[in-house]
Structure formats: structure tokens, C-alpha cells
Amino acid sequence: MIDYIVKYYDQILRMLLDHGKMVAVSIVISFALAFVLSVVVRRFRNLSGVVLTVFVGVYCIPSLALFAFLIPFTGLGQVTAIVALVLYNQIFLIRSILAGFNSVPSAAREAARGMGIGFMNSLLKVELPLALPAILGGVRVAAITTSGITTVAALINAGGLGVLLFDGIRTMNFNKVWIGVILVCAFTLLLNWGLSVLEKRSLRRARGER
């Protein structure tokens, strides 16, 4: 296995970078979309049930089936993978964003309203810092899920670490399989650790601790 890494380290590094890029791009786009939808849902609360039900239904679709549905529109490759990942992430992110805003003390909202701060300014400058721990918890769950599904996206020529896994299985090369498994696990655990640190820091800040 070490010999294989030494011989093909450049290809392995490219797969790792592709994997990381798809995860990062998916999370950024997912969060932007989820934040907008959460603000709309929070403004018009009667839409919350409909929006959450739709994305629960999307999450219930197997990844390969969703890829197959998207391919006629977006083709094979990373675009299809990212679109699918963005759709899958919405249920985690919208729920966490709404939960975060709902956890903000009503006194903070009333104080902002009493100072004449508008809805969006209150949302971004007062409520968001207090809601950030719950929001980052949802981002962490979404990121872990994204890393796993990104592995499957190798089946639609999206690249990433899944290439090692599926090529290894196809050719019965278990060095590839083990390298793929180790790298996916290491990448996901590192991602989880980094986001956990941010989540704990934001929680201390929300509590007014140093």
C-alpha cells in the first residue's frame, strides 16, 4: 500500500483536492440557499411545513437515483454532484438555522426592536451571533454527510476519493480500497474536528465567555 502511495501520490493528491473542493463548494452554496430560505420561512411561518416536507422528501431519494434524475439536465461530472449535495443539505441546514434563531432570547429581539433596528439588521447583527452555535452544529452534520455522498459521486465521473474505492473494487485492488477508505475517514474526521472547534468557540462567545 505504501508503494502504491509513493508511486501514484500525485493522482491521489488530485483526488483528495477534488473531494475537498466538491465538499467546500457544496457547503458554501448550501448554506447560502438555506439561509435565504430560512429567512423567508421565518418571515412567513406558514411556509415552514411545506419547505421542510419538500426537503425531507428530497433527502429520502437515494443518491444514485437523484444523480440519474439530474444527469439529463446537468450532465455527468461535478456540477451534477454539487447540485445533488446542495439539495441533500437543505434539510439539515434549514432546521439548524431555524432552531438557532428560535433559541435567541425574546428579550434580545425586543431590545433590538426598541432601538429601532430593522428586521434584517436585527437578524444579522443581533440574532445571528446568538444563533451561530446551533447553526454551526447543522453545518457540521451537513459537511459530514456531504463528504460521504461525495464518495458515491465518483460513479458519475465527478472525481474525488470515491475513484480509489470503486476502481479498487472493480479491479480487486485492495490497496486502492484501503487508501480510499483511510483518506475519506481522515478527511471527514478532520472536517468534523475543525467545525466542532468553531462550534464550541461560537458557543462560548454567545455566552459572553472568553
C-alpha positions as CSV (number, residue, x, y, z in Angstrom):
1,M,0.0,0.0,0.0
2,I,2.9,2.4,0.8
3,D,4.5,1.6,-2.5
4,Y,1.3,2.4,-4.3
5,I,1.1,5.8,-2.5
6,V,4.7,6.6,-3.3
7,K,4.1,5.7,-7.0
8,Y,0.8,7.5,-7.5
9,Y,0.9,10.2,-4.9
10,D,0.2,12.9,-7.4
11,Q,-3.1,11.2,-8.6
12,I,-4.1,10.5,-5.0
13,L,-3.5,14.2,-4.1
14,R,-5.6,15.4,-7.1
15,M,-8.4,13.1,-6.0
16,L,-8.2,14.4,-2.4
17,L,-8.3,18.0,-3.7
18,D,-11.3,17.3,-5.9
19,H,-13.1,15.7,-3.0
20,G,-12.3,18.7,-0.8
21,K,-13.4,21.2,-3.5
22,M,-16.7,19.5,-4.0
23,V,-17.4,19.4,-0.3
24,A,-16.4,23.0,0.2
25,V,-18.3,24.4,-2.8
26,S,-21.4,22.3,-1.9
27,I,-21.4,23.5,1.7
28,V,-21.0,27.2,0.8
29,I,-23.8,27.1,-1.8
30,S,-26.0,25.0,0.5
31,F,-25.6,27.4,3.4
32,A,-26.4,30.5,1.2
33,L,-29.5,28.9,-0.1
34,A,-30.6,27.5,3.3
35,F,-30.1,30.9,4.9
36,V,-32.3,32.7,2.4
37,L,-35.0,30.0,2.6
38,S,-34.8,30.2,6.5
39,V,-35.2,34.0,6.5
40,V,-38.3,33.6,4.2
41,V,-39.7,30.8,6.3
42,R,-39.2,32.8,9.4
43,R,-40.9,35.8,7.9
44,F,-43.8,33.7,6.6
45,R,-44.1,30.9,9.1
46,N,-46.9,29.2,7.3
47,L,-44.4,28.1,4.7
48,S,-42.2,26.2,7.1
49,G,-44.1,22.9,6.9
50,V,-44.1,22.9,3.1
51,V,-40.4,23.7,2.8
52,L,-39.3,21.2,5.3
53,T,-41.5,18.5,3.9
54,V,-40.2,19.1,0.4
55,F,-36.5,18.7,1.5
56,V,-37.3,15.7,3.7
57,G,-38.7,14.1,0.6
58,V,-35.6,15.1,-1.4
59,Y,-33.3,13.6,1.3
60,C,-35.2,10.3,1.1
61,I,-34.2,9.9,-2.6
62,P,-31.2,7.5,-2.9
63,S,-28.1,9.4,-4.2
64,L,-27.8,7.3,-7.4
65,A,-31.4,7.9,-8.2
66,L,-31.0,11.7,-7.7
67,F,-27.9,11.7,-9.8
68,A,-29.7,9.8,-12.6
69,F,-32.6,12.3,-12.5
70,L,-30.2,15.3,-12.7
71,I,-27.8,14.0,-15.4
72,P,-30.1,14.8,-18.4
73,F,-30.1,18.5,-17.2
74,T,-26.6,19.0,-15.8
75,G,-24.6,16.1,-17.4
76,L,-22.0,13.8,-15.9
77,G,-19.4,15.3,-13.5
78,Q,-19.1,17.6,-10.6
79,V,-21.9,20.0,-11.4
80,T,-24.5,17.2,-11.0
81,A,-22.8,16.1,-7.8
82,I,-22.8,19.6,-6.3
83,V,-26.5,20.2,-7.2
84,A,-27.5,16.9,-5.6
85,L,-25.4,17.7,-2.5
86,V,-26.9,21.2,-2.1
87,L,-30.4,19.7,-2.3
88,Y,-29.5,17.0,0.3
89,N,-28.0,19.5,2.7
90,Q,-31.1,21.8,2.9
91,I,-32.9,19.7,5.5
92,F,-30.0,19.8,8.0
93,L,-29.2,23.5,7.4
94,I,-32.7,24.9,7.4
95,R,-33.6,23.1,10.5
96,S,-30.4,24.2,12.3
97,I,-30.8,27.8,11.2
98,L,-34.4,28.0,12.3
99,A,-33.6,26.2,15.6
100,G,-30.8,28.7,16.1
101,F,-33.0,31.7,15.6
102,N,-35.7,30.2,17.7
103,S,-33.2,29.8,20.6
104,V,-32.5,33.6,20.7
105,P,-34.0,35.1,23.8
106,S,-37.0,37.2,23.1
107,A,-35.5,40.0,25.3
108,A,-32.8,40.4,22.7
109,R,-35.3,40.8,19.9
110,E,-37.4,43.2,21.9
111,A,-34.3,45.3,22.8
112,A,-33.3,45.5,19.1
113,R,-36.9,46.4,18.2
114,G,-37.0,49.0,20.9
115,M,-33.8,50.6,19.5
116,G,-35.5,50.9,16.1
117,I,-33.3,48.3,14.4
118,G,-35.0,46.8,11.2
119,F,-35.7,43.2,10.6
120,M,-32.6,42.3,8.6
121,N,-30.2,44.3,10.8
122,S,-31.6,42.7,13.9
123,L,-31.3,39.3,12.2
124,L,-27.7,39.7,11.1
125,K,-26.3,41.8,13.9
126,V,-28.2,40.7,17.0
127,E,-29.8,37.2,16.4
128,L,-27.2,35.6,14.1
129,P,-24.3,35.8,16.6
130,L,-26.5,34.2,19.3
131,A,-27.9,31.6,16.9
132,L,-24.4,30.7,15.5
133,P,-23.7,27.6,17.7
134,A,-26.9,25.8,16.6
135,I,-26.2,26.8,13.0
136,L,-22.7,25.5,13.1
137,G,-24.0,22.2,14.5
138,G,-26.1,21.8,11.4
139,V,-23.2,22.8,9.1
140,R,-21.1,20.1,10.8
141,V,-23.7,17.4,10.2
142,A,-24.2,18.6,6.6
143,A,-20.4,18.6,6.0
144,I,-20.0,15.0,7.3
145,T,-23.0,13.8,5.2
146,T,-21.6,15.7,2.1
147,S,-18.2,14.0,2.4
148,G,-19.9,10.6,2.4
149,I,-22.1,11.3,-0.6
150,T,-19.3,12.9,-2.5
151,T,-17.6,9.5,-2.4
152,V,-20.5,8.0,-4.3
153,A,-20.4,10.8,-6.8
154,A,-17.3,9.1,-8.4
155,L,-19.7,6.8,-10.2
156,I,-20.9,9.8,-12.3
157,N,-17.3,10.9,-13.2
158,A,-17.2,13.6,-10.6
159,G,-13.8,12.5,-9.3
160,G,-12.8,12.6,-5.7
161,L,-11.7,9.9,-3.3
162,G,-14.5,7.6,-4.4
163,V,-12.5,6.9,-7.6
164,L,-10.0,4.9,-5.5
165,L,-12.7,2.9,-3.8
166,F,-14.7,2.0,-6.9
167,D,-11.6,1.4,-9.1
168,G,-10.2,-0.8,-6.3
169,I,-13.4,-2.8,-6.1
170,R,-13.7,-3.2,-9.9
171,T,-10.1,-4.4,-10.3
172,M,-9.9,-6.2,-7.0
173,N,-7.0,-3.9,-5.9
174,F,-7.5,-3.7,-2.2
175,N,-4.6,-1.3,-1.8
176,K,-6.8,1.3,-3.6
177,V,-9.8,0.4,-1.5
178,W,-7.9,0.8,1.8
179,I,-6.2,4.0,0.8
180,G,-9.6,5.4,-0.3
181,V,-11.3,4.3,3.0
182,I,-8.5,5.8,5.1
183,L,-8.4,9.1,3.3
184,V,-12.2,9.5,3.3
185,C,-12.3,8.7,7.0
186,A,-9.4,11.0,7.8
187,F,-10.8,13.9,5.7
188,T,-14.2,13.5,7.3
189,L,-12.8,13.3,10.9
190,L,-10.6,16.3,10.3
191,L,-13.6,18.3,8.9
192,N,-15.7,17.2,11.9
193,W,-13.0,18.3,14.4
194,G,-12.5,21.7,12.7
195,L,-16.2,22.5,12.7
196,S,-16.5,21.2,16.3
197,V,-13.9,23.7,17.4
198,L,-15.7,26.6,15.6
199,E,-19.0,25.5,17.2
200,K,-17.5,25.4,20.7
201,R,-15.9,28.8,20.2
202,S,-19.1,30.3,18.9
203,L,-21.0,28.9,21.9
204,R,-18.5,30.5,24.4
205,R,-18.9,33.8,22.6
206,A,-22.7,33.6,22.6
207,R,-22.5,33.0,26.4
208,G,-20.2,36.0,26.8
209,E,-17.2,33.9,27.8
210,R,-13.7,34.5,26.5
